[in-house]
Amino acid sequence: MEIRNIAIIAHVDHGKTTLVDKLLKSSHTFRENQVVEDRVLDSNAIERERGITILAKNTAIIYKDTKINILDTPGHADFSGEVERIMKMVDGVVLVVDAYEGTMPQTRFVLKKAFEAHLKPIVVINKVDKPSARPLEVVDEVLELFIDLGCDESELDFPICYASAIQNTCSLDSDISTQKEGMEPLLDMIIKYIPAPSMDKDSPLQLQPALLDYTDFVGRIGIGRITRGTIHANEVVSCCRLDGSIKSFRVQKLFGFLGLDRIEIKEAYAGDIVAVSGLGDISVGETICTVGMEEPLEKIHISEPTVQMTFGTNTSPFCGKDGKMVTASKIEDRLFKEVQKDVSLRVSRIPTTEEWIVSGRGELHLGILIETMRREGYEFQVSRPRVIMKTIDGVLCEPYEYCVIDVPNESAGNVIEMMGNRHGIMETMTNTETQTRLIYYIPSRGLIGFNTAFMTLTKGYGILNHSFSDYRPMESVMVGERTTGVLVSMADGQSTAYSIGALEDRGTMFIAPGEEIYEGMIVGEANKDLDLAVNVVKAKQQTNTRSSNKDMTVVLKKPRVLTLENCLEFINDDELVEITPKHIRLRKRILDTVERKKYDARIKAEKENQ
C-alpha cells in the first residue's frame, strides 16, 4: 500500500480541524450510521470550548488504496513548537487560508517552517461560501507570501483547491457555482502532488519521535515517522540519546493510526507514522535504531520558552476549602507529569520554597495548563506572567513579537496611541473603506495585559494576531504595567450590600454581596493609581431610631467578572491569582494590611533614593 504523510497548517481559526473532519468523512473512515461530533480531533474539553487546537494530533485514512497520514496542527503562536516538530514527520503540507482574512502572522510562520523543511505545499482557499470571500485576491496574497519567503521558482506553481469545509464542498475552480459535495478533489490532489516517503524496509531501523504522549499504563509514548527499516513489537532496539549515550530497550507496545483510533500492531515499515512505548524517558529528537547499527538522525530543534510564571502552593486563609490536591508534592508531581508530554514547557523548583518557575511559549500556553489543573482539582497560586530575557553578546535582550492588528477605521487612532505607549514599532498601515490593518514589532512584555484593553478600545471588533519574531536589546522602561490601583479588603468576613454600595464611587467592584472575603484579597479596581484598603464586610449599624429611607433598597452596579486570562493580565508584580476548582481570586502577596503598607513604603523610599 502506498503512503502519503501530510500536515494541515494554517493561521488560527482558518478551518484546519473542520477540514480534517471532512477528509475523514469523504474517505468513508466512519460507518454510515456512526455519530461523529464536529471538530472531532479537538478531543480536549478546553479545545472544544474555545474552538482552538492546542496539541498536534495525528490520524490516518485509506483512500484509493493509499494510506494518508494526516497531522492536524495548532494555529496559535503559543503552540508553534508543535508545528515545528511535526515538519520532520511529513513530506508535504496543506496550507489552509481563509478566503476573506487572507494571509496572517501564523500563515507566514507555518509556511516558513514548511519551506525550511523542503516540503511540498498544496494551498486550500477555505470558507469560499462566505459573502465576504475574495478568493482570487487571497491567492495573490499567498503568491506574494511565497515570494516574500524566498521560495524557488518551481514552488510558485502550487496546486490550489477552493473549499468550504463547513459545507463539505470543494472544487478546483474559484467560481463558487462549481463547488460539489465531498473532498475527493483535494484527496486526489494530495495523492498526485505530495511525494511518497522513502519505503526502504530492508536497511537498519531509524525512527525519530517528534511528538510525545503519556499514559499511566505505559508511561511516555514516542510518536514519529520510520525513516528507514522495520520495527516489531517486543523487539529489542537501541535509543541514541540527546546527550550522545545509547540505551537499549524492548518495544512494549507498537501502535498505528486509522481514523480516530490508535491500533496496536505487530510491525511497521519505513514511511509510516507509529507510536512506540517501552522507554520511560524517551525524548523528542532521539533516534530509535537497530541494536549494533546506531546512526542518530539530526536533532530536532525545540524553540525556547519566552514567558514564565511562578506557581506556588495556596497560602490564602481559604486554602483547602475547594481543592483536593493542595500540597507541594501533588502540585510538583502534576507539573513534572505535564513536562513528560509537552516539550515546550520547562519546570524548575525554587530552592527551599514551595514554588516553581514554569516557562512556556506564551500566556495562552501557561493559561491552558492552569485551567487544566484547576479542573483536575488542584489548588495553587500563580504570579504575573513575565518575559524571559537573554544575554546575547554581553547585551541584555528581550523577545519581540510580529503583530498584525485589524480594527475598524474609527478605532485605529486609539490603537496606534496604545501601541506607541507600549513601545510598538509600526511597520505598515493599510486602509480599506471600513477596516485598517496595522503591522507592528512590539516587545513581548508590551502584549502582557494588552488584550482586554484592546477589546474594550475596539468595542470587541478588533482582531489581534502575533507570533515570536526575535530578540532585541532591552529598553530600560516600564512596559505594560497596570496604571490603576486596586481596592484591597482590610477585614475577613462576608461582603455586604451596604459596604459595597458605599464604595462604588471609589472604583469598579469584582465581588457581589454575600461572598466570603479575607484580608488582602483584591475586591475591585480603584479609580486612582493608588491601592486603597477598604472594608467590604461592614454591616449597617442597627439602631432603634426610625429613618425616612429605612425601606429603600440598595441598588448596586453589576460586578465586573474576570476570566482566568483577565486575571493574569490584570495583576502586577506584588499580586497573585489564587486558583481553586470553584473560584479564581485576586490577592496581594502580603495579606496583612499593616505589613503591606510598611513594605510598600520601604520600596517607594528605595526607588526615590536610586
N, C-alpha and C positions, 0 to 999 in steps of 0.2 A: 504494500500500500504506500502511495506517495504521501509526503508530509509537507505542510506549509506552517511556518511559525510567524505570527504577526502580532503586533501591539496596536491597540486602539489608543491614539494620543489626541489631545485637544486641550483647549482652554476650559476652565471650569464652566459647567452648565451649557456646553455646546452639544450635548446629546450622546456622549460615548456609551454610557451604560444602557440607555434605551436602544441604541443601535445594536449592541451585543444581544439584547433581548430578541430583537427581530431576526438577527442572524441565526440564533438558536432555533427560532420557530420556523424559519424558511428552510432549514436543513432537516426539519422533521425530527429533531432531537427529542422533543416531548411527545407523549402519546396524544392522540386526537382529543381524548376526554380529560387530559391532565390539566388541573387548575394551577396556573402559574401567576405569581404576582408580577406587577410591573417592576422594572429595575431589579430583576431577580438576583443579580450578582451583589447588589448592595445589601448584604445579609445582616450586617451590624445594625442594631436598633438606632444608634445615633446617625448612621449613614442614611437610613430611611427617613428619619425625622427631618434632617437638614437638607436632604436631597443632594448629598455630595458623596463622592467616593474617597475613602480615607486610605484603604490598603489596596495595593495592586492585587488582582485576582486572576487566576487562570482557569480557562475552560477549554473544551475541545468539541468539535463537531465532525461528523463524517458527511462529506458532500461529494458526489460523483466519484466514489472510491478514493477520495483523498481525505486524509485526516488534517484538519486545520486547527492548530493550537492557537487560541486567542487569549491575549493578556489585556485586561481592562485596567487602565491606569488612572491614578488621581489627577485632577486638574488644578488643585490648589497648590500654590507655591510652597506652602509648608510641608507638603508631602512629595516634593520633587525628587527626594532621594530614592523613592520607589521607582520613579520613571527612569532615572539614570541607570539603575541596576538591571532592569529588565531589557535594556537595549542589547545586553550581552546574550539574551536568550532567543532573539528573533532575527529573521532575515529581511523583514520589511515592516512598514508601518502604514496604518490607515489614519491619515490626518483628517480629523473632523473639524469643519469650520462652520460657524453659524452664518446663515445666508443674509442676516441683517447686520450682526455685530462685526463680522469680518475678522481679520487677524487681530489678536490681543496679546498681552505680555506672555502668557503661558504658551500660546501658539508658537511664538518666537522661541521660547526656551526649549520646548519639547522637540521642535523641528531641528534646532541647532544640535541637540543631543543625537537625533537620528542621523544627521549628516556626519557628525563626528564618528559614529559607529558604521558609516558607509552603508546605510540601509536604504532599500528601495521604497519610495513613498507612493501611495495612492491617495488622492485627495477626494474627500466626500464633502460636498456643499450641502449641509443639513438644514432642515426647517424651511425648505423652499415653499411650503404651503402658507407661510405667514404673509399677511397682506403687505407687510413692510419689507419683504425679501427683495434682495438686489443681487442675485446670484452671479451675473456677469461681472459686476463691479468687484465683488468679493474674489472672483477668480483672478482678476487683475491685481488685487491686493496680495493674494497668495503668490502670484508670479513675482511681484516686487520683493516680497519677503524672501523667496528663493534666491533672487539675485543679490539681495542685501546680505544674505548669509554666505555668499560666495560659493554657491554650488556650481558643479560642472555644467557645461552647455547641454550635455546629454540628459541631465536631470531636469532641465527646463521643460522637456516634453513629457510631463507627468500625466498619467491617466486620471480622468475626472468622472465622478459619479454624482448625480444630483438626487437627493433623497429627502424624505420626510419620515424620520424614524418613528415618530409618534403615530403616524398614519400607516406605517409599514408599507411605504411605496418608494420606488426609486426608478431612475432611467438614466441613460447616458446623454440625454439632451436637456438643455436648460429650460426648455419650454415645459411649463407645469402640466400642460394637457397630455404630455407623453408619459406621465407617471403611471406605473402599473403596480398592482399589489405584489408584495414579496420582494426579497432582497437577492434574488437569483442573479441579476446582472452584476451586482457587487461581488458575490461569491465567485462567479465566473472570472471576474477581473482579478481577484486575488490569486486564483489558480494560474491564470495566464501570465501575470506580471511579477508576482512575488517569487524569487528564486527558491528552488528546493534546497534544503540543508544538505550538508555532506552526509552521505549514508555509509561511511566507512565502518562496517561492522567488525572487520577482522583484525584491525590494529589494536594495540593496547588501550585500555579504557582511559578516557578523560571526561570528567563531569565536574562542572563548577557551579556550586549553589549561588544563585543571585538573589533569592528570596528565602526567608525563614518562616516557619510556622512552629507552633509549640502546643503539645497536649500533655496532660498529666500522666497519660498512659505510656507514651514512648519518648517523652522529652522533646528536644529540638528536632525539627524536620527540615532538611535542606532541599530546596526546590530549584532545579536548574535543567539546562539542556545537556544531553550527552553529545559532546563534541566528536568523539570517535569511540569505537569499540562497542562492547556489550556488557550489561550489568545484570546479575542474577540475585534473587532473594537468597539469603543465608550464605552468600559468598563472602569470603574474607578479602577486603580491599585495603589500600593504603590511603591516608589523607595527608597531602602536603600542606602543613600548617602555615599560617601567615608569618610566623617567626622563623621559618626555614626548617623546622623539625618535621619528622614524619611519624605518623601514628597509624597502626593497623587496627581495624575494627570489623566486626561482622555486620552485614546488611540485615538488620532485623526485619524490616518491612520495606517493600518497594511498591510505590503507588503510581498509577497512571491516571489520566483525567478523561472524562467523557461527560458532556453536558454539565450538570451541577454536581456530579458525583466524583469522589476520589476513590478509585477502584484499586484494590490490592492485586498486583500482578506478579508473575514469577520471573519475567525477564523483560528487558527493554534494549533497544538498539540506538545507534548513532542517529542524531537528528530529532529524536523525540524529547519531550519535556516530562520529567518524572520527579517524584518526591522520595527522598531516602531518609530512613531513620536508623539509628544504631550508634551514632557518636553524639554523646550528650552535650558537647560544647562546640559542635561544628559551627563555622562562621562563614559569612558571605565572602566570596573571593578565594576560598581554599579550593584545592583540586583533589577529587577522588580519582585514584589511579589503580591499575593492576599492580599487585604486590611484586616488587622487584623491578618494575618499569615506571618509576615515578618521574613524570615530566610535568611540573606545575605550569599552569596557564598564567598569563599576565594577571596581576591582582586587579580587582575591581575597585575603582576609586569611589569612596563614600564621602560625600560632601560634609564638611564640618558643621556643627550646630552654630546658630547665630544668636540665639536668645536663651537666657537661663532664668530660673526662678529658684527660690528656697522653699522646700517642703519641710514641714515640721509637725510634730505631734500637737494635738489641740491643747492649748494651755488656758482656755477660757473657763469661767465658772460652770458653763453648761457642758463640759466635756463628758462624754459617755451617755448623754441623755438620748441621743438618736442612733448612733452607730454601734456596731458590734466590734469592728476592728479599729481599735484606738491606740494600741501600744506601738512603740517604736519598732519592735521586731516584726510585727504584722505588716506595718507600712513598708519597712525595708524589704521584706520578702516580696511584696507585691511590686515594688518599683524594679527590683532586680529581675523579677519574672517578665516584666514588660521589656526590659533590655534584651531578653532572650530572643524576642521576635521582631523588635524594632531597632535596627542597627543605626538609625539616625539619632537615637536617644542616648544620652550619657547621664549616669547617676554616680555621684560620689558623696560619701558621708562626711560631714564636718566633724573633725575630731572632738571628742569629749562633749558632744551635744546630741540632742535627738532631732537633728536637722540634716537635710540632704540638699546638695546642689543638683538640680535636674536641668539638663540642657537639651534643647531641641531646635527644630528648623523655623519656629515662629510661634506667635501667640496661639494660633489655632491648633497647632500640633500639641502644645502643652495643655491647652484648654480641653481638648478631646480626652487626654489622659486623665485630667482632673474629673471630668464629668463621668468617665467610665468607672473610676474608683469610687466616686460618690454613689453611683447606682449599685455598686457591689457591696455597700455597707461600710465603707471606710470613713473615718472622721479625722480630719487633719487641718492644717492651716498653711497658706501659701503667701509669698511676698509678691510685690510688684514685679512684672517681667522686666528684665534689663538686658541690653545687648552685650555680646561678648566682644571685648576689644582684643586686638592683636598687635604685637610689636613687629613691624616689618622694617628691616634695615635700620634699627635703632629708633624708629618713629612710631609713636602710638597711633594705631589706625582703628577705624570703626567701619562696620558694614553699611553700604549704601544700597538702596532699592531703586529699581527701574519701575516707574509708576505711571499708569495710564488712567486718566480720570475723564469720565463722560458726564457732563452736567447740563441742565437747561441753561440757555443763554443768560437768563436773569440772575442765576446763582454764580456765574463764572467769576465775577469780580470779588465776591466774598471768599470763594475757594482760593483764588490767587493770593489774596491777603493772608489767609490762614496758612497756605503752603509757604509763603515768604516768612511768616513768624516762626515756622518750624525748619527754616533754613533749606527749603527745597530749591533746586536749581532748574528753572524751566528750560526745556529743550525746544519744544514746538507747541504751537497753539493753532488749531484749525476750527473753523466755524461752518455750520450748516444753518438753515433757516431757524431751527429750534434748538439745536444742540451745539455745545462746544467741547472739543476734545483737547485736553491738556496732557502733555508728556513731561514728566519731571524725573530728576535724580534727587533722592532725599535720604538723609541719614535714617537708618532703621529705627533709631530711638525717637525720631520725629513722627513715626507712624504708630507708636505705642500710645493708646488713648485717643487716636485720631478718628476712628470710625464712627463713634457715637456723635461727636461734634459735627462730623462731615454729613451724616444723615440728617441731623437737625437743620443744618445750614441749607441743605438742598431739598428740604421737605420730603425726604425719602426717595427722591427721583435720581440722585447721584449714583454712579457706578464707579467703584474704585477697584483697580487690579494692580498688583505689584509682584515683582519677583526679585530675588537677590541679584545684584549687579557685581559689585567688587568691594574691596577695602580701600579706604582713602584716609589721609591724615585727619585726626580728630580735631574738631573745633572745640575750644575750651569755653563753651557757652551752654547754658541750660536749654534743653530742647524737650518739648512735650510734657513738662511738669504741669500739674493742675494749678490753676491760678486762684481758685477759691478755697476758702477754709471749710471746715465741717462742723456739724453740731454733734457733740460727744456727751453721752449720758454721764452724769456725775453720781448716779444712785442705782441700786438694784431694785427690781420690783416689776410691776405690771403697768404698762403705759396707760394713761387715761386721756379721755377726750378733752377734759378740762385743761390739762397741761399742754397737750399738742395744739389746741386752739390758741393758747396764749403765745405759742412760739412760732406760729405760722408766718408772721411778718419778719422773722429772723432768717428764713431760708426755706428750702424745699424739703419736706419730710420724706423719709424712706419707710416709715412704720405707720401702722394703724393702731387705734385703741385696743387694749386687751392683749398686746404682745408682751412676752417675757423679755425683760431688758436687764443688762448687767452694766456695772460701772466700766467705762472705757469703750463701750460699744458705740459705733457711729450710727446716729439715728437720722441724719439729714445733711444736706449741703447748705453751707452758710451763704448769705448774700455778699459778705465781705471776704477779704483774703486772710482773715484770722480765724483760728479754731475757737469755738465757744463751748464751754462746759455748761450743759443745760439739765434741768430736772424734768423728765417726761413722765415720772411716776407720781407726781404730786396730785393729790385729790383735792377737790373743792372742800374748803373748811365748812363743816356743818354747824349751823347756829340756830337759835330759836327765834331769830328776827325775820319777820316777813319781808320779802323782796318783791318789787313790782315786776321784775323779769324772772321770777323764780322758775316758771314753767317753760321758759324759752329753750328750744333745742339748739345745741351746739352744732353748727353745720361746718364740717371740715372739708378741706380740699382732698382730693384723692391722692394717696401717697404715690411717689414715683417708684415703680417696680424695676429693680435692676436684675438683669440676667447675669450668669457667670461671667460672660465676656465683658459686660458693662462694668462689673465689679473689678475685674483685673485691670481694665483701662482706667478706672476712676482713682484707685488708691495711689498714695505717694509712698516714699521710701520708709516713713515711720508708721505705716499702717499695714494691716494684714487682712486677708479674706479667710474667714472661718468656714470650712466646708463640712457639712454633715449630710446624711441621706435625705433629711427633710428640710434643712434650712441652709441658706447661704447668707452669712452675716459679715458686715464690715466692722473692724475694730482697730483700736490703736495698739501698737506693740506694747507700750506701757499702759496698763489699765488704770492704775491708781492716779486720780486726778492731781493730787499734790505732787507726787513724784514726777509725773509727766511734765507739769509746769516748771519744776526745777530743772529737769533735763533740757526742755526747750529753751529756757533762759540761758543755760550754760552753753548750748550750741550756738545760740544767737551771739553771745559775747565772744566766743571763739572766732566766729566769722567776722565780727567787727574789728577784732584785733589783727586779723590777717590783712 
